[in-house]
Amino acid sequence: MMSPRIKTHIWVSALIRRVQAGGAFVYVAQKGDIDSGIALLKVCTMDGQAALYAPERSFDGESGYRIIAEGPERHIDEKIRGRARFDPDLWAIEIEDRKGRHFLTEKVFQD
């Protein structure tokens, strides 16, 4: 999960700058609470496939992101819509990058 010291809109702005500097396309598909909304990250590889990353805190207290779903882009979109129904503060950020880069500087946990 993002640090409680940084507001979500600042974190999202920084991510957008990193993505753009890396030569990929990014946009905010859903804007949530500017201070404390959770940000989901959808990474599209432009071949109909995508991965969905969500913030997570590990057992040892480290913050990072974990892939919570992979597959056809339409299924990832359904997952985002489902979570948004229960969390109006949710942010949904989409990155389109043929290489599938997420541009997160935070740790990405692997199963």
Secondary structure, DSSP 8 states (H G I E B T S, - for coil): ---TTS-HHHHHHHHHHHHHHTT-EEEEEE---TTT--EEEEEE-SSSEEEEEEEEE-TTS-EEEEEEEEEEHHHHHHHHHHHHHH-TT-EEEEEE-TT------SEEE--
